Amino acid sequence: MILTDSLLDFFLETRKHTETLCEPLEIEDYVVQPIIDVSPPKWHLGHSTWFFEQFILEPHATSYRVFDTDFSFVFNSYYETVGKRVVRSDRGNLSRPSVQKVYEYRDYVTKAIKSLFQEKNDPELLNLLEIGIHHEKQHQELLLTDIKYILGNNPLLPIYSDTFKEHPVEKHVQDWVSLEEGVYDIGHNSETFSYDNELGRHKVYLHAYSIANKLVTNKEYIEFITAGGYQKFDLWHAEGWDWVQQNGIESPLYWHRIDGNWQHYTLKGLQPIHPESPVTHISYFEAFAFAQWKGCRLPTEFEWEAAQQYFPWGSRWEWTESAYLPYPNYTKADGALGEYNGKFMVNQKVLRGGSVATPINHTRPTYRNFFQTDLRWQYTGLRLVK
């Protein structure tokens, strides 16, 4: 466990960074919710604060007074144990509480947490605080990608930041890393922080395989588009083909064909696509179809974890061929925190690695992200296996 002073510093740094992400926003940006998967920035600010109030301050700070009794209803996300909540699709209808009120709420809770942990050094509380910090870090990534979706669906395609680097180039030579068949250890195995879905370290048997040391690039993906990849039904799962047809999908999210050239919306506004940057904002369906077109496949999450030490990763969440399922001997925590991961282990695919939007100190080789197969507003990409 991290020492209390270090953990408090980590907490305060995390709280500040969330607000830093919102500094480029206009006040009108804080409430917009274009689709159900995207939450308004104001809601993220409130929800990540409510988590500390609900799970640490209310049960453990004897003199603490709740900031506003309506806020649990407004900022609870999916915790059935805690009580009723605003329907997810209605988060954009919350013109009240005001943005200013939410920032006051954040300050109130941050000060209360600081005061509590200057008085107490209980291991259970330290564990809760650490979970809360990493919960907020998860929301920092969601906050940034939600902001991008909000601005990227504004007809003016406004600039969020001139400095954020979304599209790095992998400059090493493309090659294949070959791993022998055998038994490999999978899962978290240290005293450092992890989520419960990474636990239950276990052995898996893997057949021999080769995995690319680079992510698929925009140039390669444009070749797929040019070759008619979105028109060839035999490359797609049946559900993926229906998704393409019903939604008129012809390219990754944020791509625009302008005067014969591909451009995409970025946090710097509309920009030409760099051919050597890793492709991003693609669904699992698209990743699978591209791999089929190349005569390859996606790695399983176990193949990815066994090989990750041999290539750089972290600029794109990488789709895998693994369903999001519990590891052997997985057990959910008691109470509300048991709802954090376990109840989502159905109808989702695992992603590995991290992305340009993932906060520092928040990813590791065993981290298991997960999303539905059609979603692509995160920085998702792919790595091939043969």
C-alpha positions as CSV (number, residue, x, y, z in Angstrom):
1,M,0.0,0.0,0.0
2,I,1.2,3.5,-0.9
3,L,2.1,5.6,2.2
4,T,-0.6,8.0,3.2
5,D,1.3,11.2,2.3
6,S,2.1,9.8,-1.1
7,L,-1.4,8.6,-1.7
8,L,-2.8,12.0,-0.6
9,D,-0.5,13.7,-3.1
10,F,-1.7,11.3,-5.8
11,F,-5.3,12.1,-4.9
12,L,-4.8,15.8,-5.1
13,E,-2.8,15.6,-8.3
14,T,-5.6,13.5,-9.8
15,R,-8.4,15.9,-8.7
16,K,-6.5,18.8,-10.2
17,H,-5.8,17.0,-13.5
18,T,-9.5,16.4,-14.1
19,E,-10.2,20.1,-13.8
20,T,-7.3,20.9,-16.0
21,L,-8.8,18.8,-18.8
22,C,-11.9,21.0,-18.6
23,E,-10.0,24.4,-18.8
24,P,-10.3,24.7,-22.7
25,L,-14.1,24.3,-22.5
26,E,-16.7,27.0,-22.9
27,I,-19.4,26.9,-20.3
28,E,-21.9,25.6,-22.9
29,D,-19.7,22.5,-23.6
30,Y,-20.2,21.2,-20.1
31,V,-23.8,19.9,-20.6
32,V,-23.9,18.5,-24.1
33,Q,-24.7,14.8,-24.6
34,P,-24.8,13.8,-28.3
35,I,-25.3,10.1,-27.7
36,I,-26.1,7.8,-24.8
37,D,-22.5,6.5,-24.6
38,V,-21.1,10.1,-24.1
39,S,-21.6,11.8,-20.8
40,P,-21.5,15.6,-20.4
41,P,-18.2,17.0,-18.8
42,K,-20.2,18.4,-15.9
43,W,-21.5,14.9,-15.1
44,H,-18.0,13.4,-15.0
45,L,-16.9,16.2,-12.7
46,G,-19.8,15.4,-10.3
47,H,-19.7,11.6,-10.6
48,S,-16.0,11.3,-9.8
49,T,-16.6,13.5,-6.7
50,W,-19.7,11.6,-5.6
51,F,-17.7,8.4,-5.6
52,F,-15.5,9.7,-2.8
53,E,-18.4,11.1,-0.9
54,Q,-20.5,8.0,-1.2
55,F,-18.0,5.3,-0.5
56,I,-15.5,7.0,1.8
57,L,-16.9,10.2,3.5
58,E,-20.4,9.2,4.3
59,P,-19.6,5.8,6.0
60,H,-16.2,6.7,7.5
61,A,-16.1,10.5,8.3
62,T,-18.3,10.8,11.4
63,S,-18.7,14.6,11.3
64,Y,-19.2,14.8,7.5
65,R,-22.3,16.5,6.1
66,V,-23.4,15.6,2.6
67,F,-23.0,18.6,0.2
68,D,-26.4,18.2,-1.4
69,T,-28.8,15.3,-0.8
70,D,-30.0,15.4,-4.5
71,F,-26.5,14.8,-5.8
72,S,-26.5,11.0,-5.2
73,F,-29.5,10.7,-7.5
74,V,-27.9,13.0,-10.1
75,F,-24.4,11.6,-10.1
76,N,-24.8,7.9,-9.3
77,S,-23.9,6.0,-12.5
78,Y,-25.0,2.3,-12.3
79,Y,-24.8,1.3,-8.6
80,E,-28.1,-0.4,-7.9
81,T,-26.9,-0.9,-4.3
82,V,-26.8,2.8,-3.7
83,G,-30.3,3.7,-4.9
84,K,-32.1,5.5,-7.7
85,R,-30.4,7.6,-10.3
86,V,-30.9,9.7,-13.4
87,V,-31.3,7.6,-16.5
88,R,-28.1,7.6,-18.4
89,S,-29.6,9.1,-21.6
90,D,-30.9,12.1,-19.5
91,R,-27.6,13.3,-18.2
92,G,-27.5,16.0,-20.9
93,N,-30.8,17.4,-19.6
94,L,-29.3,18.4,-16.3
95,S,-29.0,22.2,-16.7
96,R,-29.0,22.2,-12.9
97,P,-26.9,21.9,-10.8
98,S,-24.8,24.6,-12.4
99,V,-21.2,24.1,-13.4
100,Q,-20.2,26.5,-10.7
101,K,-22.1,24.4,-8.1
102,V,-20.4,21.2,-9.3
103,Y,-17.0,22.8,-8.9
104,E,-18.0,23.9,-5.4
105,Y,-19.0,20.3,-4.7
106,R,-15.6,19.1,-5.9
107,D,-13.7,21.5,-3.7
108,Y,-15.9,20.6,-0.7
109,V,-15.3,16.9,-1.1
110,T,-11.6,17.2,-1.9
111,K,-11.0,19.2,1.3
112,A,-13.1,16.7,3.3
113,I,-11.0,13.7,2.0
114,K,-7.8,15.5,2.7
115,S,-8.9,16.3,6.3
116,L,-10.0,12.7,6.8
117,F,-6.8,11.1,5.7
118,Q,-4.7,13.5,7.7
119,E,-6.4,12.0,10.7
120,K,-6.7,8.3,9.8
121,N,-4.3,5.7,8.4
122,D,-6.7,2.7,8.2
123,P,-5.7,0.1,5.5
124,E,-9.3,-0.4,4.5
125,L,-9.7,3.4,3.9
126,L,-6.4,3.6,2.1
127,N,-7.6,0.8,-0.3
128,L,-10.9,2.7,-0.9
129,L,-9.0,5.9,-1.6
130,E,-6.8,4.2,-4.1
131,I,-9.8,2.7,-5.9
132,G,-11.4,6.1,-5.9
133,I,-8.3,7.7,-7.4
134,H,-8.1,5.2,-10.2
135,H,-11.8,5.5,-10.8
136,E,-11.4,9.2,-11.4
137,K,-8.4,8.4,-13.7
138,Q,-10.8,6.2,-15.7
139,H,-13.2,9.1,-15.9
140,Q,-10.4,11.4,-17.1
141,E,-10.0,9.3,-20.2
142,L,-13.7,9.1,-20.7
143,L,-14.0,12.9,-20.1
144,L,-11.4,13.6,-22.8
145,T,-12.9,11.2,-25.4
146,D,-16.4,12.5,-24.6
147,I,-15.2,16.1,-25.1
148,K,-13.8,15.0,-28.4
149,Y,-17.1,13.4,-29.4
150,I,-19.0,16.5,-28.3
151,L,-16.7,18.9,-30.3
152,G,-16.3,16.5,-33.2
153,N,-20.0,16.5,-33.8
154,N,-20.3,20.3,-33.6
155,P,-20.6,21.5,-37.3
156,L,-17.8,24.0,-36.6
157,L,-15.3,21.3,-35.6
158,P,-13.8,23.5,-32.9
159,I,-10.3,23.2,-31.6
160,Y,-9.9,21.8,-28.1
161,S,-6.1,22.0,-27.7
162,D,-3.1,22.9,-29.9
163,T,-0.7,20.8,-27.8
164,F,-2.4,17.4,-27.2
165,K,-0.6,14.7,-29.2
166,E,-3.2,12.2,-30.5
167,H,-1.4,10.6,-33.4
168,P,2.2,9.6,-32.6
169,V,4.2,7.6,-35.2
170,E,5.8,4.3,-34.5
171,K,9.2,4.8,-36.1
172,H,10.7,1.3,-35.6
173,V,10.7,-1.2,-38.5
174,Q,7.7,-3.4,-38.8
175,D,8.4,-7.0,-37.8
176,W,6.8,-10.1,-36.4
177,V,7.6,-11.3,-32.9
178,S,7.3,-15.1,-32.6
179,L,6.4,-16.9,-29.4
180,E,6.7,-20.6,-28.9
181,E,3.8,-22.8,-27.8
182,G,3.7,-23.4,-24.1
183,V,2.1,-22.5,-20.8
184,Y,2.1,-18.8,-19.8
185,D,1.2,-17.0,-16.6
186,I,-1.6,-14.5,-17.0
187,G,-3.0,-11.9,-14.5
188,H,-1.8,-9.3,-12.0
189,N,0.9,-10.6,-9.6
190,S,2.3,-7.8,-7.5
191,E,1.5,-5.5,-4.5
192,T,0.8,-2.6,-6.8
193,F,-2.8,-1.5,-7.6
194,S,-5.0,-3.5,-9.9
195,Y,-8.7,-4.0,-10.5
196,D,-10.4,-7.2,-9.4
197,N,-10.9,-8.3,-13.0
198,E,-7.1,-8.6,-13.3
199,L,-6.9,-11.0,-10.4
200,G,-6.9,-14.8,-10.3
201,R,-3.5,-15.2,-11.8
202,H,-3.5,-18.4,-13.8
203,K,-1.9,-20.4,-16.5
204,V,-3.0,-20.6,-20.1
205,Y,-1.7,-22.8,-22.9
206,L,-0.9,-21.0,-26.1
207,H,-0.1,-22.4,-29.5
208,A,2.9,-20.9,-31.4
209,Y,2.1,-17.6,-32.9
210,S,3.6,-14.4,-34.4
211,I,2.4,-10.9,-33.4
212,A,3.2,-7.6,-35.1
213,N,5.5,-5.3,-33.3
214,K,3.6,-2.3,-34.7
215,L,0.0,-1.2,-34.8
216,V,-1.9,-1.1,-38.1
217,T,-1.4,2.4,-39.6
218,N,-3.7,4.8,-41.3
219,K,-2.0,4.1,-44.6
220,E,-2.7,0.4,-44.3
221,Y,-6.3,1.1,-43.3
222,I,-6.8,3.4,-46.3
223,E,-5.7,0.5,-48.5
224,F,-8.4,-1.6,-46.9
225,I,-11.0,1.1,-47.7
226,T,-9.7,1.5,-51.3
227,A,-9.9,-2.2,-51.8
228,G,-13.6,-2.1,-50.9
229,G,-13.3,-3.5,-47.4
230,Y,-16.5,-1.9,-46.3
231,Q,-18.4,-3.5,-49.3
232,K,-17.2,-7.1,-48.9
233,F,-19.6,-8.9,-46.7
234,D,-17.4,-12.0,-46.4
235,L,-14.9,-10.1,-44.3
236,W,-17.4,-9.3,-41.6
237,H,-19.3,-11.1,-38.9
238,A,-23.0,-11.1,-39.7
239,E,-23.7,-8.7,-36.9
240,G,-20.8,-6.5,-38.0
241,W,-22.1,-6.5,-41.6
242,D,-25.6,-5.5,-40.4
243,W,-23.9,-2.6,-38.4
244,V,-22.1,-1.4,-41.5
245,Q,-25.2,-1.5,-43.6
246,Q,-27.6,0.0,-41.1
247,N,-25.3,2.9,-40.1
248,G,-23.7,3.6,-43.5
249,I,-20.2,3.0,-42.1
250,E,-17.5,3.7,-44.7
251,S,-14.5,4.7,-42.6
252,P,-13.3,5.2,-39.0
253,L,-15.1,7.6,-36.7
254,Y,-14.1,11.3,-37.4
255,W,-12.8,10.6,-40.9
256,H,-14.0,13.0,-43.7
257,R,-13.3,12.6,-47.4
258,I,-12.7,16.2,-48.6
259,D,-11.8,17.0,-52.3
260,G,-10.6,13.5,-52.7
261,N,-8.3,13.5,-49.6
262,W,-8.8,11.9,-46.2
263,Q,-8.9,14.2,-43.2
264,H,-10.1,13.6,-39.7
265,Y,-11.3,15.6,-36.7
266,T,-8.7,15.8,-34.0
267,L,-8.5,17.8,-30.8
268,K,-6.5,20.3,-32.9
269,G,-9.5,20.6,-35.3
270,L,-9.8,19.2,-38.8
271,Q,-6.4,17.8,-39.9
272,P,-4.9,15.8,-42.8
273,I,-4.5,12.2,-41.9
274,H,-0.9,11.2,-41.2
275,P,-0.4,7.9,-43.1
276,E,2.1,6.4,-40.6
277,S,0.1,7.1,-37.4
278,P,-1.7,4.1,-36.0
279,V,-5.4,4.0,-37.1
280,T,-7.8,4.7,-34.3
281,H,-11.5,5.1,-33.5
282,I,-12.5,1.8,-35.0
283,S,-14.9,-0.8,-33.7
284,Y,-14.1,-4.4,-33.0
285,F,-16.2,-5.2,-36.1
286,E,-13.8,-3.1,-38.2
287,A,-10.7,-4.5,-36.6
288,F,-11.8,-8.0,-37.3
289,A,-12.7,-7.3,-40.9
290,F,-9.3,-5.6,-41.5
291,A,-7.5,-8.6,-40.0
292,Q,-9.5,-10.9,-42.2
293,W,-8.6,-8.9,-45.3
294,K,-4.9,-9.1,-44.4
295,G,-5.2,-12.9,-43.9
296,C,-4.4,-12.5,-40.2
297,R,-6.4,-12.3,-37.0
298,L,-6.6,-10.4,-33.8
299,P,-4.6,-11.6,-30.8
300,T,-6.3,-13.1,-27.8
301,E,-5.8,-11.1,-24.6
302,F,-3.6,-13.9,-23.4
303,E,-1.4,-13.8,-26.5
304,W,-1.2,-10.0,-26.1
305,E,-0.1,-10.2,-22.4
306,A,2.4,-12.9,-23.1
307,A,4.1,-10.9,-25.9
308,Q,3.7,-7.3,-24.7
309,Q,7.2,-7.0,-23.4
310,Y,8.5,-7.3,-27.0
311,F,6.8,-4.3,-28.5
312,P,5.9,-0.7,-27.4
313,W,2.3,-0.1,-26.5
314,G,0.1,2.5,-25.0
315,S,-1.0,4.9,-27.8
316,R,-4.1,2.9,-28.8
317,W,-6.4,0.5,-26.9
318,E,-6.0,-2.7,-28.9
319,W,-9.0,-4.9,-29.7
320,T,-8.5,-8.5,-28.8
321,E,-10.4,-11.6,-29.8
322,S,-11.2,-12.4,-26.2
323,A,-14.6,-12.1,-24.6
324,Y,-14.7,-10.2,-21.4
325,L,-15.0,-13.0,-18.8
326,P,-13.9,-13.6,-15.2
327,Y,-10.5,-15.3,-14.5
328,P,-10.5,-18.6,-12.6
329,N,-11.6,-18.1,-9.0
330,Y,-12.7,-14.6,-9.6
331,T,-15.0,-13.2,-6.8
332,K,-16.8,-10.0,-6.7
333,A,-16.3,-7.7,-3.8
334,D,-19.2,-7.3,-1.3
335,G,-21.6,-4.4,-1.6
336,A,-21.6,-1.6,-4.1
337,L,-18.0,-2.0,-5.1
338,G,-18.8,-5.5,-6.3
339,E,-20.7,-3.8,-9.2
340,Y,-17.6,-2.1,-10.5
341,N,-16.5,-4.8,-13.0
342,G,-18.2,-8.2,-12.5
343,K,-21.7,-7.4,-13.7
344,F,-20.4,-6.3,-17.1
345,M,-18.8,-9.6,-18.0
346,V,-21.1,-10.4,-20.9
347,N,-21.3,-9.3,-24.6
348,Q,-18.1,-7.3,-24.5
349,K,-14.6,-7.7,-25.9
350,V,-11.4,-7.1,-24.0
351,L,-9.0,-4.3,-25.1
352,R,-5.4,-4.2,-23.9
353,G,-2.7,-1.6,-23.7
354,G,-3.8,2.0,-23.1
355,S,-4.2,5.1,-25.3
356,V,-2.9,8.7,-25.7
357,A,-5.9,9.6,-23.5
358,T,-5.0,7.2,-20.6
359,P,-3.6,9.2,-17.6
360,I,-0.1,8.4,-16.4
361,N,0.2,5.8,-13.7
362,H,-3.0,4.2,-14.8
363,T,-2.0,1.3,-17.2
364,R,-0.1,-1.9,-16.9
365,P,0.4,-5.1,-18.8
366,T,-2.5,-6.9,-17.1
367,Y,-5.1,-4.0,-17.4
368,R,-8.3,-5.3,-19.0
369,N,-10.4,-2.7,-20.6
370,F,-13.7,-3.7,-22.2
371,F,-16.3,-2.3,-24.6
372,Q,-19.2,-3.5,-26.8
373,T,-18.2,-4.5,-30.3
374,D,-19.7,-1.5,-32.1
375,L,-18.2,1.3,-30.0
376,R,-15.4,3.4,-31.4
377,W,-15.3,6.8,-29.6
378,Q,-12.3,5.6,-27.6
379,Y,-8.8,5.6,-29.1
380,T,-9.1,2.0,-30.3
381,G,-6.8,0.4,-32.8
382,L,-5.5,-3.1,-33.7
383,R,-2.4,-5.2,-33.8
384,L,-2.2,-8.3,-36.1
385,V,-1.4,-11.9,-35.3
386,K,-0.6,-14.8,-37.7
